[in-house]
Amino acid sequence: MQTLAEFYRKVYVPQCPRDRSWRTLSEYNSSVKLIVEIFDDPVPGTLTMDRKAFVGELKKRGNAEATIAKHLRDLNAIFRKLPEKQRIYPC
């Protein structure tokens, strides 16, 4: 089973709709890096990610509410592309 970072790099980006700009992918990449750093590169479907812990860590780092919401939206967009059995929703 692949980790979230592997899924993003090997599956999501190559299959990403052509209407996604390089900037969108860059933003998604920064959100994936954050969640990998905070949750130690989770394996989708085997680890429940705690939204409160994620948001709490981002607040500790001084992120604004709008930035936190952006990261949550980005991650949900990626999670929606996971196979059904691997889906996890931290938010």
CYANA upper distance limits for C-alpha pairs under 8 A (distance plus 0.5 A):
  1 MET  CA     43 VAL  CA      7.59
  2 GLN  CA      6 GLU  CA      6.38
  2 GLN  CA      7 PHE  CA      6.74
  2 GLN  CA     43 VAL  CA      6.73
  2 GLN  CA     44 PRO  CA      8.17
  3 THR  CA      7 PHE  CA      6.69
  3 THR  CA     41 ASP  CA      6.64
  3 THR  CA     42 PRO  CA      6.20
  3 THR  CA     43 VAL  CA      4.74
  3 THR  CA     44 PRO  CA      6.92
  4 LEU  CA      8 TYR  CA      6.65
  4 LEU  CA     32 VAL  CA      8.18
  4 LEU  CA     36 VAL  CA      8.07
  4 LEU  CA     41 ASP  CA      6.71
  4 LEU  CA     42 PRO  CA      6.39
  4 LEU  CA     43 VAL  CA      6.32
  4 LEU  CA     44 PRO  CA      6.67
  5 ALA  CA      9 ARG  CA      6.73
  5 ALA  CA     32 VAL  CA      7.11
  5 ALA  CA     33 LYS  CA      8.19
  5 ALA  CA     36 VAL  CA      7.51
  5 ALA  CA     41 ASP  CA      7.06
  6 GLU  CA     10 LYS  CA      6.27
  6 GLU  CA     11 VAL  CA      8.23
  7 PHE  CA     11 VAL  CA      5.70
  7 PHE  CA     12 TYR  CA      6.81
  8 TYR  CA     12 TYR  CA      5.24
  8 TYR  CA     13 VAL  CA      6.61
  8 TYR  CA     32 VAL  CA      8.32
  8 TYR  CA     78 ILE  CA      7.96
  9 ARG  CA     13 VAL  CA      6.18
  9 ARG  CA     14 PRO  CA      8.09
 10 LYS  CA     14 PRO  CA      7.14
 11 VAL  CA     15 GLN  CA      6.62
 12 TYR  CA     16 CYS  CA      6.10
 12 TYR  CA     78 ILE  CA      7.73
 12 TYR  CA     81 LYS  CA      7.68
 13 VAL  CA     25 LEU  CA      8.11
 16 CYS  CA     20 ARG  CA      7.45
 20 ARG  CA     24 THR  CA      6.60
 20 ARG  CA     25 LEU  CA      7.43
 21 SER  CA     25 LEU  CA      6.99
 22 TRP  CA     26 SER  CA      6.57
 23 ARG  CA     27 GLU  CA      6.70
 24 THR  CA     28 TYR  CA      6.67
 25 LEU  CA     29 ASN  CA      6.47
 26 SER  CA     30 SER  CA      6.83
 27 GLU  CA     31 SER  CA      6.93
 27 GLU  CA     74 ASP  CA      8.01
 28 TYR  CA     32 VAL  CA      6.73
 28 TYR  CA     71 HIS  CA      8.22
 28 TYR  CA     74 ASP  CA      6.01
 28 TYR  CA     75 LEU  CA      7.56
 28 TYR  CA     78 ILE  CA      8.43
 29 ASN  CA     33 LYS  CA      6.64
 30 SER  CA     34 LEU  CA      6.77
 31 SER  CA     35 ILE  CA      6.85
 31 SER  CA     71 HIS  CA      5.81
 31 SER  CA     72 LEU  CA      8.46
 31 SER  CA     74 ASP  CA      7.14
 31 SER  CA     75 LEU  CA      7.03
 32 VAL  CA     36 VAL  CA      6.52
 32 VAL  CA     75 LEU  CA      7.49
 33 LYS  CA     37 GLU  CA      6.55
 34 LEU  CA     38 ILE  CA      6.62
 35 ILE  CA     39 PHE  CA      6.22
 35 ILE  CA     40 ASP  CA      8.12
 35 ILE  CA     41 ASP  CA      7.59
 35 ILE  CA     54 PHE  CA      7.98
 36 VAL  CA     40 ASP  CA      5.55
 36 VAL  CA     41 ASP  CA      4.53
 36 VAL  CA     42 PRO  CA      7.20
 37 GLU  CA     41 ASP  CA      7.25
 38 ILE  CA     54 PHE  CA      7.61
 38 ILE  CA     57 GLU  CA      8.09
 39 PHE  CA     49 MET  CA      7.99
 42 PRO  CA     46 THR  CA      8.41
 42 PRO  CA     47 LEU  CA      6.85
 43 VAL  CA     47 LEU  CA      6.75
 44 PRO  CA     86 GLN  CA      5.61
 44 PRO  CA     87 ARG  CA      6.78
 44 PRO  CA     88 ILE  CA      6.73
 45 GLY  CA     85 LYS  CA      7.11
 45 GLY  CA     86 GLN  CA      4.64
 45 GLY  CA     87 ARG  CA      6.31
 45 GLY  CA     88 ILE  CA      6.57
 46 THR  CA     86 GLN  CA      8.28
 48 THR  CA     88 ILE  CA      7.31
 48 THR  CA     90 PRO  CA      7.93
 49 MET  CA     54 PHE  CA      8.33
 49 MET  CA     88 ILE  CA      8.09
 49 MET  CA     89 TYR  CA      7.99
 49 MET  CA     90 PRO  CA      5.79
 50 ASP  CA     54 PHE  CA      6.83
 50 ASP  CA     90 PRO  CA      6.37
 51 ARG  CA     55 VAL  CA      6.55
 51 ARG  CA     90 PRO  CA      5.35
 51 ARG  CA     91 CYS  CA      6.03
 52 LYS  CA     56 GLY  CA      6.28
 53 ALA  CA     57 GLU  CA      6.57
 54 PHE  CA     58 LEU  CA      6.83
 55 VAL  CA     59 LYS  CA      6.65
 55 VAL  CA     68 ILE  CA      7.24
 56 GLY  CA     60 LYS  CA      6.70
 57 GLU  CA     61 ARG  CA      6.87
 58 LEU  CA     62 GLY  CA      7.07
 58 LEU  CA     63 ASN  CA      6.13
 58 LEU  CA     68 ILE  CA      7.30
 59 LYS  CA     63 ASN  CA      5.79
 59 LYS  CA     64 ALA  CA      7.70
 59 LYS  CA     68 ILE  CA      8.48
 63 ASN  CA     67 THR  CA      6.62
 63 ASN  CA     68 ILE  CA      7.00
 64 ALA  CA     68 ILE  CA      6.84
 65 GLU  CA     69 ALA  CA      6.66
 66 ALA  CA     70 LYS  CA      6.67
 67 THR  CA     71 HIS  CA      6.85
 68 ILE  CA     72 LEU  CA      6.83
 69 ALA  CA     73 ARG  CA      6.69
 70 LYS  CA     74 ASP  CA      6.63
 71 HIS  CA     75 LEU  CA      6.64
 72 LEU  CA     76 ASN  CA      6.64
 72 LEU  CA     90 PRO  CA      8.46
 72 LEU  CA     91 CYS  CA      7.11
 73 ARG  CA     77 ALA  CA      6.77
 74 ASP  CA     78 ILE  CA      7.06
 75 LEU  CA     79 PHE  CA      6.60
 76 ASN  CA     80 ARG  CA      6.61
 76 ASN  CA     89 TYR  CA      7.25
 76 ASN  CA     90 PRO  CA      8.39
 76 ASN  CA     91 CYS  CA      7.95
 77 ALA  CA     81 LYS  CA      7.62
 78 ILE  CA     82 LEU  CA      7.63
 79 PHE  CA     87 ARG  CA      6.67
 79 PHE  CA     88 ILE  CA      7.13
 79 PHE  CA     89 TYR  CA      7.30
 80 ARG  CA     87 ARG  CA      7.74
 82 LEU  CA     86 GLN  CA      6.59
 82 LEU  CA     87 ARG  CA      6.13
 83 PRO  CA     87 ARG  CA      6.88
